[in-house]
Every structure is written in structure tokens, then in C-alpha cells.
Amino acid sequence: MEPTAARPSRRPERVAKLPPRERILDAAEELFQREGIRRVGVQAIAERAETTKMAIYRHFETKDALVAEWLRIVAADYQAAFDRAEADHPGRPREQILGLARFIADGLPGISHRGCPFINSLAELPDRAHPARQVVEEHKARQTRRLTGMCAAAGLPDPEQAAAEITFVLEGAQVSTQNGSVDRAGERLLRIVEGILDRHLGPARDH
């Protein structure tokens, strides 16, 4: 995803070219990330998108539906990272896993400014029935399945355990970066994931 610092200078020109629905989503993303879901009202989104509340409700039945659609887009970015890792390293699942770790590591600077959208959203949406929370939970389940599949393809003897350990590290790095508790988080993240793979399988084996 695009770093926060790159958005302000290019935003007006870029956003002016977007169709109304995408302009609304762009404004919602910026405000939700910066101020939080609950603090941002539909009127503020309309003003940021240079449209009206009525126009927003033509595209999204409720604010909750808008939040859910924004998180679907964020989730799609993460799923695309799986696709790229597989395409960049065909038949090499160990390198695919490391590619995912690099994707997370590369995104940590943005998280230090804005926070992880999934972590932030879950904190603000305690109701398990909220449609946006369901989007996050479904994304996390799909991510776990794909990572476990990569671990199995790499020949790890306990792919579920390895996937759980890697998930703890990936998500822990994001939280630690968000609260500033660990320095050089990206570098440490890659080293730890490599260590998990080496311990489960050994560095020389790849399938």
C-alpha cells in the first residue's frame, strides 16, 4: 500500500480523476486511518470526497457497509501479496513465505504512522456481528489457510504449528511497530521467520 507521506502532495490531482464511488472510498480510508472509524461521520467523509451524504448513501446503504467495503479492499491487498509471492517464486514455497514476510516488513513504516487497519478496526468494533468485523475475520481465516498450505508445500512436518508461529511474528511485528516498542522491526521480523523455517525444516531444503 502507498506510504502515508506520499498521499498529501498527490491527493487532489489523483482523487479528482476518480469515479464517485472510488472517491468516497479514498476519503473514507484516509479519515478512518487517521481518526478512527467511530470518530468519523458520513458528513466528514462527504466533505473530504467533495460530494454529499445523499451520494454516499446511493453507493453504500449504511456507514457500516462503507467500512466493510474499505476493509475488503485492504484485505484484497494482502491476498494479492500471497499471489505475488507465489508468482515470483513458483514451486519454491519457502521463498514464498519469506516473500510474504518481506511484504509485511516493507509495510511497517506506514503502520508506524497509521497503525494496522485490521488491528485498529477490531479494537473499535467489539460486536462480532458487525459486517466489517466479519470481513476481517474471514480475511484472517483465509490468510491462515493459505499460509498453512505454503508450509505444507514446503514439507514442514507440522504446517499448522509453523503457520501459527509465523502469524504470531507477522502480526506481533505490526503491533510492536505501531506502539514503538521494538526497533528495527522489519529486519528482526525477517530473521525470526527464517529461523522458524530453518528450525522446522532446515535452510537447504525447498520443495
N, C-alpha and C positions, 0 to 999 in steps of 0.2 A: 504494500500500500504506500501511497505517496507520503513522504515525511511532512509533519505539520508545518515546518518552517517554509516549505516550498509553496504552500497554498495561498497566503495573502496577496502576494505580488501578482499572481496569475489569475486569481479567482474571478474578478469582474469580467475580464475578456472571455475566459473559458465558460463561465456559467451563463453568460448572455447567449451563448450558442446552443445551450441545452434545451431539449423539449421541456414543457412544463412539469411533467411527472418527474423527470430526472433532476430538474432544478429544485423541486421540493425535497427530493431525497438528499441532494447535495447539502441543502440548507439544514435539513434535519440532522444529518451526520455531523456537521460542524458544531451545531448547538448541543446535541446530545453528548458528544465527546467533551466539549468544553465546559458545559454547565450541568450535565446530568439529565436523565430522562424526566424525572418528576418536576424539575425546576423549569423546564421549557414548555411553554404553552403553544397551542396551534397558532395563535396570533403572532407570536415571535417568529415562528417558522415561516409564516406567510410574509412577514415583513422582510425577513432575510432572503427569501426566494423571490421577492418583488412580485407577489401575487396576492390572492385573497384567501380568507378562510374557506369561503364557499368553493373556490377552485381546489383547495386541498381535499375537501370532503367529496368532490367529484371523483378524485383519484383514489382516496383512501376513506373507507367508511367511518373509521374512528382513528384517534391518535394511536391507540394500541396496535391497530393494523399497520400504521405507518412505522411504528417502532419495530414490529415484526419483520416488515419488508426490508428495512435498513439492515437488520441483523442477518437476514437471508443473504444479502449482498456481501456482508462481511464474511459469513460462513463460506460463501462461494469462492472468495479469495483464498481462503485456507484450503479448500478442497482442490482448487487449481494448483496449489503448491504441491500437493500429492501427485497430480497429473504431470507437472513439470519434472518432479524428481524421477518419476517412472520413465518419462520420455528421455530425460538427459542421461539416465543410467540403465538402459534396457538390460534385463537379465542380471542385474547386479543389485540385489535388494539391500545389501549392507550399505552401498553407496547411496541408495535411495533414502535410507533412514538418515544418513549423515546430511544429505541434501535438505531434508526437512528441518534438521537441527540448524543448518545454516540459514534457512529461511526465517526461523524464529529469531536466531541470533542477529540477523541483519535488521529485523524489525524492532529490536529492543530500544534503540534511541528514540523512536517515535512513541513507544509505550512510556518512556521516562517522562515525556511531556503530557501525554493524553491519557495514559492508562490503557489497559486491555479492555476493549468494548464488551467482551463476554463477562469478564470479572465484574466490571462496573455495572453491567445490566443485571446480573444475578443478584448483586447486592441491593439494587433498587427495586427488584421485582420478586418479593418473597412468595407470592401466590403461584403455586406450581401450575395452576390452570391458566395463567396469563399466556396469551398466544406467543409473545416474544420469548418468554422463558422456555416454552416448548420448542421453539426454533433452536435455541442454544443447546438444550438437552439433546435434541435429535442430532444436531451437528456434532456434539461431543461423542455420542454413541457411534456415529458413522466414522468419525476420526479414529476412535479406538479400534473399530473393526478393520479399517484399512492399515493401521499401524501394526496390529496383530498379524494381519495377513503378510505384511512385509517381513516381520520377524520369523514367521513360519517359512516363508520362501527362502529366507537366509539360512534355514536349517537350525535355528536356535532350538534347543531341546525343550524349553518352556516358553513358547512365544507370548502367552498371555502375561506371564510374570515379567518378561523383558519389556513388553509394551507398556505395562503398568509403571515400571521403573523409569522408562524413557518419558512417559507422560508426566510423571511427578517432576522430573527435571525440567522439561519444557515449560510446564505451567509455573513451576516454582521460580524459574528464571524470570518469567514475566512479572510475577508478584514482587520478587526481590528488586527488580529494576524499577517497578512502579513506586515502591516505598524507599528506594535508595539505600537498601541495607547491604548490598554486595557490589563491590566494584569489579570492573572487567567481566561483567556477567556473561556477555556473548562468548568470550574466549573460554571462560570456565565451563559454560554450557557445552560447547563442542568437545572439550576434553573429557567431561563426565560421560557424555553419550558414547564417545569412543571407548571409554573404559567399560561401560556396561556391555557393549557389543563384544569387546575383547574377552571379558570375563565369561560371557555366556557361550561364546563360540571360538574366539581366537582371531587375531588380526589377519592371518594369512588366508583364511577360508572365506570364500564368497560363492554364492550359487546363482 
